């Protein structure tokens, strides 16, 4: 039962990280600095 629980925990952690990375552009987006335009 140990490996099954471990594999499930790893897949859950991967899903959480993938969701956060997928939304990284929306979270960290800032408009460009317009001074040099």
C-alpha positions in Angstrom: 0.0 0.0 0.0 3.0 2.3 0.6 4.0 2.7 -3.1 0.4 3.3 -4.2 0.0 6.1 -1.6 3.4 7.6 -2.6 2.5 7.5 -6.3 -0.8 9.2 -5.6 0.8 11.9 -3.5 3.4 12.6 -6.2 0.7 12.8 -8.9 -1.3 15.2 -6.7 1.7 17.4 -6.2 2.5 17.5 -9.9 -1.1 18.5 -10.7 -0.9 21.4 -8.2 2.4 22.6 -9.5 1.2 22.4 -13.1 -1.9 24.4 -12.3 0.2 27.1 -10.7 2.7 27.2 -13.6 -0.1 27.4 -16.1 -1.5 30.5 -14.4 2.0 32.1 -14.0 1.5 34.5 -16.9 -1.7 35.8 -15.4 -0.3 36.1 -11.9 3.0 37.8 -12.8 2.1 40.0 -15.7 3.1 43.6 -15.6 2.8 46.2 -18.4 6.1 47.2 -20.0 8.0 50.2 -18.9 7.1 52.9 -21.5 10.0 55.3 -20.9 12.1 54.3 -23.8 9.3 54.3 -26.4 
